[in-house]
C-alpha cells in the first residue's frame, strides 16, 4: 500500500505555536514560540513522520520557526494568509481560532501545495528590513506633505515642515546605507548594476527586486508577472467578455515598480514606444502594462545574464 504523506499546519502567534496534522490526525500540539518550544516541535513532528509543514506569513514571527524546521531537514511551505482563508471559506469553515486555523493550514498544505517550496533566503533579511524602514520613512514624508496642503496655522506648518525636513535627511542617509548593504555582496552588486543599465531603473527598484523578488530571472514571463501582481486575469462568462483586472501579488514590489514605470515611460525608448502603441486606452491600463513590460525585460536580462544594450540588440 502507498504510504500516507502527513502534512502539518502551524498557526504562529507571538507567544505560541498551535500544530495540527492531516490527513491522519493526532492530538494537537501547542508549544511556546521559543528555543525550547521549537525543540519540542521538531521532536513531535519527527515522531509522527511529518514530511511537509505549512505556516502562514505572520509579520516576521514565523521566521524563527521556518529557520528551525529547515535546519532540521523539513520541507516548509510559507503560505499566503488570504489564500488559506479563502480555502477555509470554500470548505464552509467560518469559525476562526488558533486550533481551527492550524487544521486548515495543514489541510491546505496537503491539498494545495504540489511542489517543494524553495528554502527561505536568510541572507536577504537585513536588506528586506532596511527596505521596509525606507518605506515607512517615505510614507512619513508623504504624510507631512499632505498635511501641509491643508494646514493654515503658521506654528503647525513650521512643525510639520521641520519634521518633513528631518525625515528627508534621514531618508538620504538611509539610502546610502542601502547602497552599502548591496555593495557588501558581490552577487547583489552585479545584479543591481545589470538592472540599472535599463533606463528608468534606479537603485531603489534594483534593491527591492533583489530582496523581495529573488525569483526574478528564474521564472517565465507570465509566472513572474503573476507573482508580482501585474498580470491581467480574465473575467469572461459565456458570450460576455469582461474587463481584465490585476489581483494579489507583492504589493511592496508593485509600488516601487509603478514609480520606475513612470520614469521609464519618459526615458526608456522601448517602454515609451510600447506605451505609445496603447494610445487610447485608460491611463491605468497603460501604466500597468508598462510595469509588466519593464518587469519582463528585467526577468529576461537576469535569466540570460545580459545588460540592457545586449538584451535590446538581441
N, C-alpha and C positions, 0 to 999 in steps of 0.2 A: 504494500500500500504506500501511496505517496505520503511523505512526511508533511504534516501541517506546519505551515510557516507562521510563527507567532509574531505579532506586532504589539508594541507598547505605545501608549499615549500618555504624555506627561503634561499636566496643567501646571504652569510655572507661575508662582506668585512671589512676592518679596520675601516672605517668611518660609514658605514650604513648597514641596512638590507632591502633587497627587498623581498616582500612577494606576492605570488600568491596562488589561490585556485583551487581545482579540485575535482570532476567533475563539480560542479556548480561554475562558475566563478563569480568574482566580480571585482570592481575597484581595481587594485593592490595597495599595500601599500608600502611606503618607510619611515623608521624611522631611527633615529641616533642610533648607537650602544653604548648607554649609559643608565643610570638608567631610565631617563625619557622616552627614546625611547622604552625600554623594557616594561615599564608600559603601554604605548600606544599599543604596540604589543599584550600584554595579553588581554587588553580590546577589541581590534579589533577581535581577534580570538574567544573570548567568545561570542561576539555579533553575530558572524557568525556560532556558534556552531561547531567549528572545533574539531575533535576528535583525529587526528593524525598529527604530524608535522615532516617533514623531513628536514634535512640540512646536508651539506657535511662537512667532516673534513677539516679544513682550517688553519692548523698550530697553533691552540690554540685560534684563535679569536672566535671560536664557543663555548668555554667553558661557558662564562657568559650567553650566550643565552640558552644553554641546561639547566644550573642550574636554571635559572629564570623560564623557562617553566615547568620543572619537579616539582619545588616547588609549582607551581600553579595547578598541577594535570594533565598536558597534557602528552600524550604518545609521546615521542620523539624518532625518528629513526636517528642515526648518520650514514651517508651513505659514501660509498667508492666513491670518485670522478670519478675514472676510470669507474666503473660500470654505473654511471649516464651518463657519456659521451658516452659510448657505447650504452646505451639506446636511447640517443638523435640521434645518428647516425643511429640506426636501424629504427627510425621514420622518417629519412630523414631531421632532423633539423641540418643544417650545421652552421647556424648563432649562434653567441655566444655573449651575453651581459647579464647584470645583471637581467633584467626582463625576458628574454628568459630562462636563467638558473633557475630562481625561478619557472617558469612554468613547466619546465622539471623535476625539483626536486619534485614538487607537483604531477605530473603525475606518476613518478617513485614510490613515496611513496604510492600512491593509488593502483597502479597495482602490484608492485613487493614485497612490504612488507606485509607478510601474518600473522606473529605472533608479538605480542608486544615485543619491544626491552627491554633488561634489563636496569635498570637505571644506569647512569654513576656513577662510584665509585670515589667520590671526594677525599676520603682519600688516594688514590693512586697517586694523582697529584704530591706531593712533591718527592716521590720515583721515579716516572717517569722522572721528570725534572732532578734529580741528575744522573739518568742513561743516559739521553741524554747528559748531560755535560761530563760524563765519556767517552761516545762515541766520543765526539769532542776531548777530551784530547788524547785518543788512536789514533785517526786519525792524530793529530798533531805530535805525536811521530813517527808514521809510515812515515809521510811526511819527517820528518827530516832524518830518516834512509835512505829513498830513495834518498834524496839529497846527502847524504854523499857517496853514491855509485858512484857518478859522479863528485863531486867537487874535484878539484886539488889544488886550491888556499888555502894556509895554513891559512890565516886570515879568509876566509869564512868558512873553516872547523871548526875553533875554535868557531866561532859564532854559527854555526848550532849545534855543539856538546854541547855548553853551553845551547842552547835553549832546546835541547832534554833532557839534564840532569834536567833542571828546570821543564819541563813537567812531567818527570818521578817522580820527587819528589812530584809534585802536585797530580799526579795520586795516589801515595801511600797514601797521606793524604786524598784524596777523597774516596778511598776505605774504609778507616777507618770510614769516615762519613757515608757511605752507610751501613756499618755494624751496626753503632749506630742507624740509622733510622729503620732498621729491628728489632733490639733488643728492641726498644721502644714499639713495638706492639707484644703482646703475641702470637696472631694467626699467624702473619708473621714469627715470630721467630720459631714457631713449624713447619710451612710449610718448611722453609729453612732447619731446622735441618733434617726433614724427607727426603727431596730431596737430601741432601748432604750425606746421608747414601749410595747412589748409587755411586760406583766407577766411576770417570770421571766427576761427577757433582761438580763444585766449587761454591764459593759464588756468582760470577757474574751471572752465569746461574740461580741460585736459585732466586736471586733478580730480574732478568729480567722476569722470569716466574711469579713471584708474581705481579709485576707491570704491565706488558704488556700482560699477558695471564691469566687473572683472571678466564677464563672459564676452566682452567686445572682441571681435576677431575670431571667435570660436564657434559662432552660430551662423545660421543662414540669415539672409536679409529680412525675411519675414519673421523669423523667430526673434531676432534682436529688436525689431520694431514693436512686436507684440510685448516683449519683456519690459520695454520702457513705457509702453502705453501710447504709441503714436501710430498704431496700425488700425485702419478703419474696419469696423465689423459690419456685416450685412444686417439689414432689418427688412427682410422680404417675407412675404406670405402670399402664396397663390399668384395672382396677377399683380398684386401690389408690390412696388419697389420703393421701399422707404429710404430715408437719408442714412448715410453711413456715419457712424459715431466711433470715437475712441473711448476706451474704458480701461480702468485699472492701471497697472504699470507702476514704475518707480517715480513717485512724484518729485523727489529731490533732484533726480537726473533730468526730468522733464522741464523743471523750472529753469535750470541753467541752460539746457538745450534751446529753450524758447528764446532767451536773450541772445544766444550765439546765432540762431537762425535769423533774427532781426538784423544783426550785423552782416551776416553772410549775404542777405538779400541785396545789400548795398555794395559790398566789397568783394564778393566772390562771383566771378563771371558765370560759372556753371550754375550756381544757385539763382543768380539774378535772371539768367536766361530761362531756367526752369520755371521760376515764378511768373515770368512774362508770358509763358505759354498758357498759364492758368488764368489769364486776364478775363474778368467777367464773373469769376467765382467769388464766393464770400471771402472776406479778408481772413477769417479764422480758418477756413478750409485751406487757403493758400499757405498760411504760416505753418500749419500743422504738416502740410505736405513738404514744405521746406525743411522742417525739423527732421522728418523721416528721411528725406534725401540726404541731408548732412550726416545723419547717423549711419545710413547705409554706406556712404562714401568712406567714413572713418572705419567702419567694420571691415570693408574690403581692403583698405590700406593696411590695417593691422594683420589681417589674415594673410595677405600676400607679402608683408614686410616691405612696403613701398612708401615713399614720401609722396606728397601731393603732385608734384610735377611728373613723377614717374607714373602715378596712377592715372593722371589726366592724359598723358601720352598713350597709355595702354588702352 
